[in-house]
Amino acid sequence: MIMNIRPALARGLPRDLVVQLKEFVHK
């Protein structure tokens, strides 16, 4: 899943979504 998210992040995902995703991964 992270591999799929990495390319999306490189494209420019909303910071809000990135923060939520990081929190979800930490949990």
mmCIF file as Biopython writes it, N, C-alpha, C and O atoms, coordinates in Angstrom:
data_model
#
loop_
_atom_site.group_PDB
_atom_site.id
_atom_site.type_symbol
_atom_site.label_atom_id
_atom_site.label_alt_id
_atom_site.label_comp_id
_atom_site.label_asym_id
_atom_site.label_entity_id
_atom_site.label_seq_id
_atom_site.pdbx_PDB_ins_code
_atom_site.Cartn_x
_atom_site.Cartn_y
_atom_site.Cartn_z
_atom_site.occupancy
_atom_site.B_iso_or_equiv
_atom_site.auth_seq_id
_atom_site.auth_asym_id
_atom_site.pdbx_PDB_model_num
ATOM 1   N N  . MET A ? 1  ? 0.857  -1.198 0.000  1.0 0.0 1  A 1 
ATOM 2   C CA . MET A ? 1  ? 0.000  0.000  0.000  1.0 0.0 1  A 1 
ATOM 3   C C  . MET A ? 1  ? 0.889  1.244  0.000  1.0 0.0 1  A 1 
ATOM 4   O O  . MET A ? 1  ? 0.629  2.192  -0.742 1.0 0.0 1  A 1 
ATOM 5   N N  . ILE A ? 2  ? 1.915  1.244  0.812  1.0 0.0 2  A 1 
ATOM 6   C CA . ILE A ? 2  ? 2.808  2.421  0.877  1.0 0.0 2  A 1 
ATOM 7   C C  . ILE A ? 2  ? 3.446  2.657  -0.492 1.0 0.0 2  A 1 
ATOM 8   O O  . ILE A ? 2  ? 3.623  3.801  -0.912 1.0 0.0 2  A 1 
ATOM 9   N N  . MET A ? 3  ? 3.788  1.569  -1.182 1.0 0.0 3  A 1 
ATOM 10  C CA . MET A ? 3  ? 4.413  1.722  -2.512 1.0 0.0 3  A 1 
ATOM 11  C C  . MET A ? 3  ? 3.462  2.472  -3.443 1.0 0.0 3  A 1 
ATOM 12  O O  . MET A ? 3  ? 3.888  3.290  -4.257 1.0 0.0 3  A 1 
ATOM 13  N N  . ASN A ? 4  ? 2.182  2.184  -3.311 1.0 0.0 4  A 1 
ATOM 14  C CA . ASN A ? 4  ? 1.190  2.868  -4.160 1.0 0.0 4  A 1 
ATOM 15  C C  . ASN A ? 4  ? 1.032  4.323  -3.724 1.0 0.0 4  A 1 
ATOM 16  O O  . ASN A ? 4  ? 0.769  5.203  -4.544 1.0 0.0 4  A 1 
ATOM 17  N N  . ILE A ? 5  ? 1.194  4.562  -2.434 1.0 0.0 5  A 1 
ATOM 18  C CA . ILE A ? 5  ? 1.029  5.932  -1.904 1.0 0.0 5  A 1 
ATOM 19  C C  . ILE A ? 5  ? 2.249  6.793  -2.273 1.0 0.0 5  A 1 
ATOM 20  O O  . ILE A ? 5  ? 2.115  7.992  -2.519 1.0 0.0 5  A 1 
ATOM 21  N N  . ARG A ? 6  ? 3.406  6.190  -2.307 1.0 0.0 6  A 1 
ATOM 22  C CA . ARG A ? 6  ? 4.633  6.982  -2.601 1.0 0.0 6  A 1 
ATOM 23  C C  . ARG A ? 6  ? 4.490  7.736  -3.931 1.0 0.0 6  A 1 
ATOM 24  O O  . ARG A ? 6  ? 4.722  8.945  -3.963 1.0 0.0 6  A 1 
ATOM 25  N N  . PRO A ? 7  ? 4.124  7.077  -5.002 1.0 0.0 7  A 1 
ATOM 26  C CA . PRO A ? 7  ? 3.969  7.774  -6.292 1.0 0.0 7  A 1 
ATOM 27  C C  . PRO A ? 7  ? 2.913  8.871  -6.184 1.0 0.0 7  A 1 
ATOM 28  O O  . PRO A ? 7  ? 3.081  9.956  -6.740 1.0 0.0 7  A 1 
ATOM 29  N N  . ALA A ? 8  ? 1.840  8.591  -5.478 1.0 0.0 8  A 1 
ATOM 30  C CA . ALA A ? 8  ? 0.778  9.601  -5.324 1.0 0.0 8  A 1 
ATOM 31  C C  . ALA A ? 8  ? 1.335  10.810 -4.583 1.0 0.0 8  A 1 
ATOM 32  O O  . ALA A ? 8  ? 1.011  11.953 -4.907 1.0 0.0 8  A 1 
ATOM 33  N N  . LEU A ? 9  ? 2.168  10.550 -3.592 1.0 0.0 9  A 1 
ATOM 34  C CA . LEU A ? 9  ? 2.752  11.667 -2.831 1.0 0.0 9  A 1 
ATOM 35  C C  . LEU A ? 9  ? 3.655  12.493 -3.747 1.0 0.0 9  A 1 
ATOM 36  O O  . LEU A ? 9  ? 3.656  13.723 -3.695 1.0 0.0 9  A 1 
ATOM 37  N N  . ALA A ? 10 ? 4.409  11.803 -4.571 1.0 0.0 10 A 1 
ATOM 38  C CA . ALA A ? 10 ? 5.326  12.504 -5.485 1.0 0.0 10 A 1 
ATOM 39  C C  . ALA A ? 10 ? 4.506  13.383 -6.431 1.0 0.0 10 A 1 
ATOM 40  O O  . ALA A ? 10 ? 4.948  14.466 -6.817 1.0 0.0 10 A 1 
ATOM 41  N N  . ARG A ? 11 ? 3.315  12.917 -6.803 1.0 0.0 11 A 1 
ATOM 42  C CA . ARG A ? 11 ? 2.474  13.709 -7.738 1.0 0.0 11 A 1 
ATOM 43  C C  . ARG A ? 11 ? 2.011  14.984 -7.045 1.0 0.0 11 A 1 
ATOM 44  O O  . ARG A ? 11 ? 1.836  16.016 -7.694 1.0 0.0 11 A 1 
ATOM 45  N N  . GLY A ? 12 ? 1.813  14.921 -5.738 1.0 0.0 12 A 1 
ATOM 46  C CA . GLY A ? 12 ? 1.358  16.135 -5.024 1.0 0.0 12 A 1 
ATOM 47  C C  . GLY A ? 12 ? 0.000  15.911 -4.389 1.0 0.0 12 A 1 
ATOM 48  O O  . GLY A ? 12 ? -1.018 16.421 -4.858 1.0 0.0 12 A 1 
ATOM 49  N N  . LEU A ? 13 ? 0.006  15.140 -3.315 1.0 0.0 13 A 1 
ATOM 50  C CA . LEU A ? 13 ? -1.267 14.899 -2.616 1.0 0.0 13 A 1 
ATOM 51  C C  . LEU A ? 13 ? -1.517 16.012 -1.594 1.0 0.0 13 A 1 
ATOM 52  O O  . LEU A ? 13 ? -0.569 16.627 -1.106 1.0 0.0 13 A 1 
ATOM 53  N N  . PRO A ? 14 ? -2.774 16.272 -1.270 1.0 0.0 14 A 1 
ATOM 54  C CA . PRO A ? 14 ? -3.081 17.306 -0.267 1.0 0.0 14 A 1 
ATOM 55  C C  . PRO A ? 14 ? -2.379 16.989 1.053  1.0 0.0 14 A 1 
ATOM 56  O O  . PRO A ? 14 ? -2.358 15.843 1.501  1.0 0.0 14 A 1 
ATOM 57  N N  . ARG A ? 15 ? -1.816 18.009 1.654  1.0 0.0 15 A 1 
ATOM 58  C CA . ARG A ? 15 ? -1.081 17.784 2.922  1.0 0.0 15 A 1 
ATOM 59  C C  . ARG A ? 15 ? -2.026 17.223 3.971  1.0 0.0 15 A 1 
ATOM 60  O O  . ARG A ? 15 ? -1.618 16.400 4.790  1.0 0.0 15 A 1 
ATOM 61  N N  . ASP A ? 16 ? -3.263 17.648 3.961  1.0 0.0 16 A 1 
ATOM 62  C CA . ASP A ? 16 ? -4.235 17.140 4.944  1.0 0.0 16 A 1 
ATOM 63  C C  . ASP A ? 16 ? -4.340 15.623 4.825  1.0 0.0 16 A 1 
ATOM 64  O O  . ASP A ? 16 ? -4.363 14.904 5.824  1.0 0.0 16 A 1 
ATOM 65  N N  . LEU A ? 17 ? -4.402 15.159 3.589  1.0 0.0 17 A 1 
ATOM 66  C CA . LEU A ? 17 ? -4.532 13.711 3.363  1.0 0.0 17 A 1 
ATOM 67  C C  . LEU A ? 17 ? -3.246 13.012 3.806  1.0 0.0 17 A 1 
ATOM 68  O O  . LEU A ? 17 ? -3.286 11.933 4.398  1.0 0.0 17 A 1 
ATOM 69  N N  . VAL A ? 18 ? -2.125 13.630 3.515  1.0 0.0 18 A 1 
ATOM 70  C CA . VAL A ? 18 ? -0.842 13.010 3.882  1.0 0.0 18 A 1 
ATOM 71  C C  . VAL A ? 18 ? -0.753 12.882 5.403  1.0 0.0 18 A 1 
ATOM 72  O O  . VAL A ? 18 ? -0.315 11.857 5.924  1.0 0.0 18 A 1 
ATOM 73  N N  . VAL A ? 19 ? -1.169 13.919 6.094  1.0 0.0 19 A 1 
ATOM 74  C CA . VAL A ? 19 ? -1.107 13.888 7.570  1.0 0.0 19 A 1 
ATOM 75  C C  . VAL A ? 19 ? -2.031 12.783 8.093  1.0 0.0 19 A 1 
ATOM 76  O O  . VAL A ? 19 ? -1.670 12.028 8.996  1.0 0.0 19 A 1 
ATOM 77  N N  . GLN A ? 20 ? -3.216 12.708 7.513  1.0 0.0 20 A 1 
ATOM 78  C CA . GLN A ? 20 ? -4.157 11.672 7.960  1.0 0.0 20 A 1 
ATOM 79  C C  . GLN A ? 20 ? -3.581 10.291 7.678  1.0 0.0 20 A 1 
ATOM 80  O O  . GLN A ? 20 ? -3.701 9.372  8.488  1.0 0.0 20 A 1 
ATOM 81  N N  . LEU A ? 21 ? -2.963 10.167 6.529  1.0 0.0 21 A 1 
ATOM 82  C CA . LEU A ? 21 ? -2.385 8.874  6.153  1.0 0.0 21 A 1 
ATOM 83  C C  . LEU A ? 21 ? -1.257 8.511  7.119  1.0 0.0 21 A 1 
ATOM 84  O O  . LEU A ? 21 ? -1.154 7.367  7.563  1.0 0.0 21 A 1 
ATOM 85  N N  . LYS A ? 22 ? -0.416 9.491  7.437  1.0 0.0 22 A 1 
ATOM 86  C CA . LYS A ? 22 ? 0.713  9.216  8.361  1.0 0.0 22 A 1 
ATOM 87  C C  . LYS A ? 22 ? 0.167  8.786  9.714  1.0 0.0 22 A 1 
ATOM 88  O O  . LYS A ? 22 ? 0.687  7.858  10.332 1.0 0.0 22 A 1 
ATOM 89  N N  . GLU A ? 23 ? -0.874 9.456  10.169 1.0 0.0 23 A 1 
ATOM 90  C CA . GLU A ? 23 ? -1.465 9.087  11.461 1.0 0.0 23 A 1 
ATOM 91  C C  . GLU A ? 23 ? -2.035 7.675  11.384 1.0 0.0 23 A 1 
ATOM 92  O O  . GLU A ? 23 ? -1.892 6.891  12.322 1.0 0.0 23 A 1 
ATOM 93  N N  . PHE A ? 24 ? -2.679 7.355  10.270 1.0 0.0 24 A 1 
ATOM 94  C CA . PHE A ? 24 ? -3.269 6.026  10.105 1.0 0.0 24 A 1 
ATOM 95  C C  . PHE A ? 24 ? -2.171 4.962  10.112 1.0 0.0 24 A 1 
ATOM 96  O O  . PHE A ? 24 ? -2.331 3.890  10.696 1.0 0.0 24 A 1 
ATOM 97  N N  . VAL A ? 25 ? -1.063 5.273  9.456  1.0 0.0 25 A 1 
ATOM 98  C CA . VAL A ? 25 ? 0.040  4.300  9.401  1.0 0.0 25 A 1 
ATOM 99  C C  . VAL A ? 25 ? 0.638  4.124  10.797 1.0 0.0 25 A 1 
ATOM 100 O O  . VAL A ? 25 ? 0.987  3.014  11.200 1.0 0.0 25 A 1 
ATOM 101 N N  . HIS A ? 26 ? 0.751  5.241  11.531 1.0 0.0 26 A 1 
ATOM 102 C CA . HIS A ? 26 ? 1.333  5.152  12.884 1.0 0.0 26 A 1 
ATOM 103 C C  . HIS A ? 26 ? 0.437  4.319  13.791 1.0 0.0 26 A 1 
ATOM 104 O O  . HIS A ? 26 ? 0.913  3.582  14.655 1.0 0.0 26 A 1 
ATOM 105 N N  . LYS A ? 27 ? -0.874 4.450  13.579 1.0 0.0 27 A 1 
ATOM 106 C CA . LYS A ? 27 ? -1.818 3.691  14.408 1.0 0.0 27 A 1 
ATOM 107 C C  . LYS A ? 27 ? -1.748 2.244  13.965 1.0 0.0 27 A 1 
ATOM 108 O O  . LYS A ? 27 ? -2.452 1.396  14.512 1.0 0.0 27 A 1 
#
